[in-house]
């Protein structure tokens, strides 16, 4: 999940790398470092967020036109300066950054220690620097040594390495994202497109098990397994702009991205679902696999498919390998990043068992987009805040469009055109939510409830709140309260009821009354008088078709979580222990 960048060209590498690292800091932010190669290798690194490290270290002192950088999300070893990347070999001439987990690290480290290598960190990454040193002794062509070392590694990785006195940067990837940016007289490596968007919009997406080397004006691709050089691929031009990855006057990316939904909901409705419809038509059974917020989008897709008379389920990516598989299943994999390891493993498992896979992702060139048989892009633009907001509503728009087109309900797809205007009405009441958030910020436990299509929305509301405020939040199907959770209710505990008017409203009102009888304090997000009448705190929602309510009702919950996090002094863009795109299992 770490952020990686590499630069080679005419400019000062440390400046480009520092700016690029700031743009991928959402991938990991417990430490950061930069190495440049001039007449020697020079490294600066420390624990902490980049803004704090910059107060202690002056990266501009690193002179040179080629370099690599890293922001860390710790897997092996605690967060400290020694464990921060880049890492070097015994000679200090080879330097390396890494994202992923080296599974055979302990054996390789033992072997290298026996050969006399001295380690100065607890990381699996440092082992790779020593392995490169060892391989280089056998074959002085560094690309060959690099390929030989990478070949010995089991696990997931994207590596970017340099060697002193060498005019190239080397990289390889397996199960972790890595792109090569192709500029004019300059070249880049990055774990994510936004890292280098201000410099180039042309990318070569490294494939699974592929290695590459770049000079300022050229690149070469290799197959790690056989070591053969491959044919060059034409770079893909992406239409994201650098502005899309900026805060543009907002205090945080999260609030910017919440507000963008008034346009992203409309944009995503333009997604071409044709290939997906073609594929799903053939399916006897449709299994959606996804994780986290994308899983909640998947739960709603499952319901939409069932309402359209299709046999369907939705499984967490990490649970799919337990053999839940039917013949003639089409797997729909939903992932904002397209790089989530648990989801990709489910995709690979499904393919090995002969199932076709439809990918739904936001990232052009992502692993999911390349491994799926067909792919639909949700078109939400770069999502920088670690927590998902606009990507969730865009996923829903695309999944609804897909399910409704499959069910030949064109009129309903047409009605979705009203949704962005309704989202705008909700967003215009941001201040009202902020005031409610101030009232709720002193509470410690939260229960989100909803029925039917509102249950996944309650799950998402609770997830958003716990992710960025670190407060305890649970979601329940409202009817389940009486089967256990009611015992948790105490005076004043907030119950957040997601309650669009629909056939279940009378039952939900009864559930609310059950909570009130235990002195819980109900906050209703609703357009129903019957519900609002029962609530102590309320947010009155505009009218929306019950079936589309999830796309709109999640917005006040995103705003609530955001404002509470800000009130509590937490950074909503970089929640502790989390990272965007979870590339480890
Ligand atoms: C929640 C969140 C995560 C992701 C999950 C899957 O705010 O961001 O729960 O939804 O890690 O990520 P993708 O969609 O990239 O596969």
Boltz pocket constraint, residues with backbone or C-beta under 6 A from the ligand:
constraints:
  - pocket:
      binder: B
      contacts: [[A, 291], [A, 292], [A, 293], [A, 294], [A, 295], [A, 334], [A, 335], [A, 336], [A, 337], [A, 338], [A, 339], [A, 340], [A, 343], [A, 386], [A, 387], [A, 388], [A, 389], [A, 463], [A, 464], [A, 467], [A, 579], [A, 581], [A, 582]]
      max_distance: 6.0
